Amino acid sequence: MRYESTVTSLSWIPSEAVTGGTKAAFEGGFTHYDQPPPGELGRPGEPGDVLELQRADRFRFANLLSAWIETDDSGMITAAGYAAGSGGLMGSSTVRIGPARHTFQAVALPDLQREPEYGDGWVRFTQTCGGRTGMPAPRRVAHPPFLQWQAPTVWSTLTLTLHASGRTGLGVPGASRFPRHWVYDGAGKLARKSGLTDFGHWYRKSFGKHTPWGDEDSSALVVAVETALERELSVHLMQGAVKPRITAHPAGATLMRQDAHGTDVYLVLDGVVRVERNGEVLAEYGPGAMLGERARLEGGIRTASVVAVTPCKVASVDGAALDQGALAELSGQHRREAPAQPAEAAPAGEPGQRGEEA
């Protein structure tokens, strides 16, 4: 019996992710942010597949890890390997100065594929892909040579575990701290997200030996994916008639306090927050999660606190500006979700599950 599966990451630049002087280049139209990738990828050769998204300039780079195993009649694994087409895909960067425009093709670094790791009834494959934009980025950096001309390096490290039973597992043990990384399972469904972007750290340090092609990788903080309802509501929050308020919070800050009054609904743009009730951690949430709808629906009193686990950015509007039926449905989803362990930067890249909301 032969089993084959894939895991794919798409990496893109969301709005509000760039900081410092470089932000002016994005805000001024010299270069651009990216629209979020789709929630589901098309199969190879079908609309919405990775190659079509690459042609449409929908991501900065992609990591496609594809592998297979073969088993005998007793269920023992007899052979395994990376499949054809497994590797990285680089996007491009287009810059504009007045009416002129120029596209810089990104420079791919060699794909890093570890030897398959064999366990009891399973094989794990690990692949790192990435590179850098062809556009120069002169800047001062934090370590020798203290001045860099080439752009920083971006990458993601994925794992795919194939079991003799046919079950699969995926992980994100490492990734650059910029841009944002979305990870899709073998069915093409969005399954994981990086929880935090850190443009400043990446811009000053991610080159040379401080990459997987040198001496080190960066552990990836991954979180569960928001629901389709949250994705729909987030569009209304960001693009509705009421302009959202964007705020940044340091790690440890309290965004909502239990028993306080408030009717704003929050959308996590970047970073990870946790929900607490009476001092007990109920869940952690990352980018795309919407919080605070219960207070809007149930008298304006917060039923839990929301605290920043990492530095984070959130957008908020008064809940009256959003569809009340959709908020009620979201509240019902939150009530059905069980409390869970917090998300962590673990080798397997497993996120914390989602839990009840304030």
ZIRAVEN-V375044 format. One record per backbone hydrogen bond with DSSP energy under -1.0 kcal/mol. CO is the residue of the C=O (numbers start at 1). NH is the residue of the N-H. If there is no record, write none. Layout:
BEGIN
co:CO nh:NH
co:CO nh:NH
END
This chain:
BEGIN
co:1 nh:71
co:3 nh:69
co:5 nh:67
co:7 nh:65
co:8 nh:184
co:9 nh:63
co:10 nh:182
co:11 nh:60
co:11 nh:61
co:12 nh:180
co:13 nh:34
co:14 nh:17
co:20 nh:23
co:21 nh:24
co:22 nh:25
co:23 nh:27
co:24 nh:28
co:25 nh:30
co:25 nh:31
co:26 nh:29
co:30 nh:96
co:39 nh:190
co:43 nh:46
co:46 nh:49
co:48 nh:42
co:49 nh:53
co:50 nh:54
co:51 nh:55
co:52 nh:56
co:53 nh:58
co:54 nh:57
co:60 nh:91
co:61 nh:11
co:62 nh:89
co:63 nh:9
co:64 nh:87
co:65 nh:7
co:66 nh:83
co:67 nh:5
co:68 nh:81
co:69 nh:3
co:70 nh:78
co:70 nh:79
co:72 nh:75
co:76 nh:72
co:79 nh:70
co:81 nh:68
co:83 nh:86
co:87 nh:64
co:89 nh:62
co:91 nh:106
co:93 nh:104
co:95 nh:102
co:97 nh:100
co:100 nh:97
co:102 nh:95
co:104 nh:93
co:107 nh:132
co:112 nh:128
co:117 nh:124
co:119 nh:121
co:121 nh:164
co:122 nh:119
co:123 nh:162
co:124 nh:117
co:125 nh:160
co:126 nh:114
co:127 nh:158
co:128 nh:112
co:129 nh:156
co:130 nh:109
co:131 nh:154
co:132 nh:107
co:139 nh:148
co:143 nh:146
co:146 nh:141
co:148 nh:139
co:149 nh:137
co:154 nh:131
co:155 nh:176
co:156 nh:129
co:157 nh:174
co:158 nh:127
co:159 nh:171
co:160 nh:125
co:161 nh:169
co:162 nh:123
co:163 nh:166
co:167 nh:163
co:169 nh:161
co:171 nh:159
co:174 nh:157
co:177 nh:198
co:180 nh:12
co:181 nh:194
co:182 nh:10
co:183 nh:191
co:183 nh:192
co:184 nh:8
co:185 nh:188
co:188 nh:41
co:189 nh:185
co:192 nh:183
co:193 nh:223
co:195 nh:271
co:198 nh:202
co:199 nh:203
co:200 nh:204
co:201 nh:205
co:202 nh:206
co:204 nh:142
co:205 nh:207
co:206 nh:153
co:207 nh:210
co:209 nh:215
co:211 nh:214
co:211 nh:216
co:218 nh:175
co:221 nh:195
co:223 nh:193
co:227 nh:231
co:228 nh:232
co:229 nh:233
co:230 nh:234
co:231 nh:235
co:232 nh:236
co:233 nh:237
co:234 nh:238
co:235 nh:239
co:236 nh:240
co:245 nh:316
co:247 nh:314
co:249 nh:312
co:250 nh:253
co:253 nh:308
co:256 nh:306
co:257 nh:260
co:260 nh:302
co:263 nh:319
co:265 nh:317
co:266 nh:291
co:267 nh:315
co:268 nh:288
co:270 nh:313
co:272 nh:309
co:272 nh:310
co:273 nh:285
co:274 nh:307
co:275 nh:282
co:275 nh:283
co:276 nh:305
co:277 nh:280
co:280 nh:277
co:282 nh:340
co:283 nh:275
co:285 nh:273
co:286 nh:289
co:289 nh:268
co:291 nh:266
co:293 nh:297
co:294 nh:298
co:295 nh:300
co:300 nh:262
co:302 nh:259
co:305 nh:276
co:306 nh:255
co:306 nh:256
co:307 nh:274
co:308 nh:252
co:312 nh:249
co:313 nh:269
co:313 nh:270
co:314 nh:247
co:315 nh:267
co:316 nh:245
co:317 nh:265
co:318 nh:321
co:319 nh:322
co:323 nh:327
co:324 nh:328
co:325 nh:329
co:326 nh:330
co:327 nh:331
co:328 nh:332
co:329 nh:333
co:330 nh:334
co:331 nh:335
co:332 nh:336
co:344 nh:346
co:346 nh:349
co:358 nh:303
END
